[in-house]
Amino acid sequence: MARNRVIKPKFWDDAKIGRLTRDARLLYIGLWNFSDDIGVVIGNSIWLKSKIFPYDQIQIQQFEKWMNELVINGFICLLSYKGERFIYLPNFTRHQVINKPNYEDLNIPKSLIDNAKDEITEQSRNTTVSFTEQYVTKIEIEREEEYPPYNSPQGEEVPSESDESDKINYNALMDTFNKMFEGKLPKITAMTDKRKKAVKARSSEHGKKAIMDVLDNVCQSSFLLGHNNQNWSCDFDWIFRPTNFIKILEGNYNGTRLSKNQQDSEQRKRDSVLAVATTVREAAAKKRKELEAEGVIE
């Protein structure tokens, strides 16, 4: 989820920032928007590129070259948590004043980041680290009991998956989602713990069949696929929020749901295409008559 962040005027005068290329500076600012409230963001290059540069044709090699600039200058550090890759911005909390930080919606628990600060600081000073290398600071869970079981938003604990029929193939769900909405909705590249918990909760509340019913309903909704006057479309995480999931399941978004202005616009486009086609046909018929009159064709 993107968040509002602040750019201070002195950012532009910072000599260290000045050593970065212009695109690396823009990338750095973009990372602020997609990091959580302690400065951790998902470290997937393809996902980040689609979020920060959605309208630009950028090769992944070029994108990671800018990421390397941020790494070797100490602006970002590489983390590994539960087998997934993340990026940490060590100066984030010094420059972003967040009145009410949301510590419940973090990519990595704050206590673990705090415990690894020394190692992270050492990495930020290591100018030989490359974004494309595997050197990362591993964030480990020290005591499992510190992190209670996930509870659904309704306050009911999600049942365990002791029954084989209750198990969910999360990777298969991810593949299905990406195939169904290829070119229509943002692709997901990892089933994070947060996503698994959301899917598991919705499955527990409504049944596994409801998941496919919801995805089918999204396919039928022009509004959710971005055909609306807000230039907005849903994504995987939005779909699996409890209230949104129920609304989609009940068919509240089915149909085109285009606004009156959009309907008029679509009609004008159809009329324009029809008019052009008619003009072309008439011109072709007229030309044929002229050629027939001249004896060029019979």
C-alpha positions in Angstrom: 0.0 0.0 0.0 1.4 3.4 -1.0 1.7 6.1 1.6 2.1 9.8 1.7 5.7 10.9 2.4 7.5 14.3 2.7 10.4 15.6 0.7 12.4 18.3 2.6 13.9 21.2 0.7 17.4 20.3 1.9 17.1 16.9 0.1 18.1 18.6 -3.2 21.1 20.3 -1.6 22.5 17.1 0.0 26.0 16.5 -1.5 25.6 12.7 -1.0 22.3 12.8 -2.9 24.1 14.7 -5.6 26.4 11.8 -6.3 23.4 9.8 -7.5 22.2 9.9 -11.0 18.9 11.7 -11.6 17.0 8.4 -12.0 18.5 6.8 -8.9 17.3 9.9 -6.9 13.8 9.5 -8.3 13.9 5.8 -7.5 15.0 6.6 -3.9 12.0 8.9 -3.4 9.7 6.2 -4.9 10.9 3.7 -2.4 9.6 6.0 0.4 6.1 5.7 -0.9 6.0 1.9 -1.0 7.9 1.2 2.3 6.1 0.6 5.6 6.3 3.0 8.5 9.7 1.8 9.6 11.3 2.0 6.2 11.1 -1.6 4.9 9.8 -2.4 1.4 9.5 -5.6 -0.6 12.8 -6.2 -2.5 11.4 -7.6 -5.7 12.8 -5.6 -8.7 9.9 -6.3 -11.1 7.3 -5.4 -8.5 9.1 -2.2 -7.5 9.7 -1.2 -11.1 5.9 -1.6 -11.9 5.0 0.5 -8.9 7.5 3.4 -9.2 7.8 3.6 -13.0 4.5 2.3 -14.3 4.5 4.3 -17.5 8.2 3.8 -18.5 9.8 1.1 -20.6 12.7 0.3 -18.4 14.9 -2.8 -18.7 15.3 -4.7 -15.4 19.1 -4.5 -15.7 18.9 -0.7 -15.9 16.5 -0.6 -12.9 18.9 -2.7 -10.8 21.8 -0.5 -11.9 20.0 2.4 -10.1 19.4 0.2 -7.1 23.1 -0.6 -7.0 23.8 3.1 -6.8 21.6 3.3 -3.7 23.2 0.3 -2.1 26.8 1.4 -2.6 26.1 4.9 -1.3 24.4 3.5 1.8 20.9 4.7 1.1 19.4 1.2 1.2 20.3 -2.1 2.8 19.3 -5.6 1.8 17.4 -7.9 4.2 16.2 -11.5 4.2 13.3 -12.5 6.3 11.5 -15.9 6.2 13.1 -16.6 2.9 11.9 -13.4 1.3 14.0 -10.4 0.2 13.4 -6.9 1.5 15.0 -3.4 1.3 15.6 -1.3 4.4 16.0 2.5 4.3 18.3 3.2 7.3 17.7 7.0 7.2 13.9 6.7 6.7 12.7 7.4 10.2 15.1 10.3 10.6 13.6 12.2 7.7 9.9 11.0 7.7 7.9 12.2 10.7 5.0 9.8 11.1 2.6 10.9 13.8 0.8 7.5 14.2 3.0 4.8 12.8 1.2 1.6 11.9 3.4 -1.1 13.6 0.7 -3.8 12.9 1.2 -3.5 9.1 4.9 -4.0 8.8 6.9 -6.2 6.4 9.2 -7.2 9.2 8.4 -6.8 13.0 10.0 -3.7 14.4 11.6 -5.5 17.3 13.6 -7.7 14.8 14.8 -4.7 12.9 15.9 -3.0 16.1 17.8 -6.1 17.2 19.7 -6.2 13.8 20.5 -2.5 13.7 24.2 -3.0 14.2 24.5 -5.5 11.4 22.4 -3.3 9.1 24.5 -0.3 9.9 27.7 -2.2 9.0 26.1 -3.2 5.7 25.3 0.4 4.9 29.0 1.3 5.2 30.1 -1.6 3.0 30.5 0.0 -0.4 31.3 -3.3 -2.1 27.8 -4.7 -1.7 25.8 -5.0 -4.9 22.0 -5.2 -5.2 22.3 -8.1 -7.6 24.5 -10.0 -5.1 23.3 -12.4 -2.5 24.9 -10.6 0.5 22.0 -9.6 2.8 21.4 -9.2 6.5 19.3 -12.1 7.6 16.5 -11.2 10.0 15.7 -14.2 12.2 12.8 -14.8 14.5 14.3 -15.3 18.0 11.3 -16.5 20.0 8.3 -17.8 18.1 6.0 -17.2 21.1 6.6 -13.4 20.8 4.3 -13.4 17.8 0.8 -14.6 18.5 -1.3 -16.5 16.0 -3.0 -14.5 13.4 -6.6 -13.5 14.2 -9.1 -12.6 11.6 -10.5 -9.0 11.5 -13.7 -10.3 13.2 -11.7 -11.4 16.2 -12.0 -15.1 15.5 -8.8 -17.2 15.3 -8.3 -18.8 11.9 -8.7 -22.6 12.2 -5.5 -24.7 11.9 -4.9 -26.6 8.7 -4.9 -29.9 10.3 -7.5 -31.3 7.9 -5.9 -31.9 4.5 -9.0 -30.6 2.7 -8.6 -27.2 4.4 -5.1 -26.7 3.1 -4.6 -24.0 0.4 -2.1 -24.2 -2.4 -1.0 -20.5 -2.2 1.4 -20.8 -5.2 -1.3 -22.2 -7.4 -3.6 -19.4 -6.3 -0.9 -16.9 -7.2 -0.4 -18.5 -10.7 -4.2 -18.6 -11.3 -4.6 -14.9 -10.3 -1.7 -13.8 -12.6 -3.0 -15.8 -15.6 -6.6 -14.6 -15.1 -5.7 -10.9 -14.9 -2.6 -10.8 -17.1 -2.4 -7.3 -18.5 -5.4 -6.2 -16.5 -4.3 -6.0 -12.9 -0.9 -5.8 -11.2 0.9 -9.1 -11.1 1.9 -10.6 -7.7 5.3 -12.2 -7.5 5.2 -13.6 -3.9 2.6 -14.9 -1.5 3.8 -13.1 1.6 2.7 -14.2 5.1 0.2 -11.3 5.2 -1.4 -12.5 1.9 -1.5 -16.1 3.1 -3.3 -15.0 6.3 -5.8 -12.9 4.4 -6.6 -15.8 1.9 -6.8 -18.3 4.8 -9.2 -16.0 6.7 -11.5 -15.5 3.7 -11.5 -19.3 3.0 -12.4 -20.0 6.6 -15.2 -17.5 6.6 -16.7 -18.2 3.2 -15.3 -21.5 1.9 -12.6 -22.2 -0.6 -15.0 -22.1 -3.5 -15.8 -18.5 -2.7 -12.3 -17.5 -3.7 -12.8 -18.5 -7.3 -16.3 -17.0 -7.3 -14.8 -13.7 -6.2 -12.1 -13.8 -8.9 -14.7 -14.7 -11.5 -16.8 -11.7 -10.4 -13.8 -9.4 -10.6 -13.3 -10.6 -14.2 -16.9 -9.5 -15.0 -16.5 -6.1 -13.4 -15.3 -3.3 -15.7 -15.2 -1.0 -12.7 -12.7 -3.2 -10.8 -10.6 -3.7 -13.9 -10.0 0.1 -14.2 -12.8 1.3 -16.5 -14.0 4.1 -14.2 -13.7 7.8 -14.0 -11.2 7.5 -11.1 -8.5 5.8 -13.2 -8.3 3.2 -10.5 -8.2 -0.6 -10.5 -8.2 -3.1 -7.7 -5.3 -5.5 -6.8 -4.8 -8.8 -5.1 -4.5 -7.3 -1.6 -7.6 -5.1 -2.0 -9.7 -8.0 -3.2 -8.9 -10.1 -0.1 -9.8 -7.4 2.5 -12.8 -8.7 4.4 -15.3 -6.0 3.4 -14.2 -5.9 -0.2 -14.3 -9.7 -0.5 -17.9 -9.8 0.7 -19.0 -7.1 -1.7 -17.4 -8.8 -4.6 -18.8 -12.2 -3.6 -22.3 -10.7 -3.4 -22.0 -9.3 -6.9 -22.0 -5.6 -5.9 -19.4 -4.8 -8.6 -20.8 -7.0 -11.4 -21.5 -5.4 -14.7 -19.9 -2.5 -16.5 -20.7 0.2 -13.8 -19.6 2.9 -16.2 -20.5 6.5 -15.3 -22.8 8.5 -17.6 -19.8 10.5 -18.9 -17.9 7.2 -19.6 -21.0 5.8 -21.4 -21.3 8.9 -23.5 -17.5 8.7 -24.3 -17.7 5.1 -25.3 -20.7 5.8 -27.5 -18.9 8.7 -29.2 -15.9 6.4 -29.9 -18.3 3.8 -31.5 -20.0 6.5 -33.5 -16.7 7.8 -34.7 -15.5 4.4 -35.8 -18.8 3.8 -37.6 -18.6 7.1 -39.3 -15.0 6.5 -40.5 -16.0 3.0 -41.8 -19.0 4.4 -43.6 -16.9 7.1 -45.2 -14.3 4.6 -46.4 -17.0 2.3 -47.9 -18.6 5.3 -49.7 -15.3 6.5 -51.1 -14.4 3.0 -52.3 -17.8 2.6 -54.0 -17.4 6.0 -55.7 -13.9 5.2 -56.9 -15.1 1.9 -58.3 -17.9 3.6 -60.3 -15.4 6.1 -61.7 -13.0 3.3 -62.8 -16.0 1.4 -64.4 -17.0 4.5 -66.3 -13.5 4.9 -67.6 -13.4 1.2 -68.6 -10.5 0.5 -66.3 -12.5 -2.3 -64.6 -15.6 -4.1 -65.5 
